[in-house]
Amino acid sequence: MFGRLTLPQLLFASILGIAGGIYIYQPIFEQYSREQKELKEKVKWAQESQEKKS
């Protein structure tokens, strides 16, 4: 099988596969970063409200 494809064809197929994987999983990455951002804001808000009480 390896002998049937040239190196440029293998490189093109690899790049295409990586780009396709990034395209497919992009919404998951965006959701994760959004959730982390919300979590940081909640922690920051909780710390500020706790400091106001003290």
Secondary structure, 3 states (H helix, E strand, C coil): CHHHCCHHHHHHHHHHHHHHHHHHHHHHHHHHHHHHHHHHHHHHHHHHHHHHHC
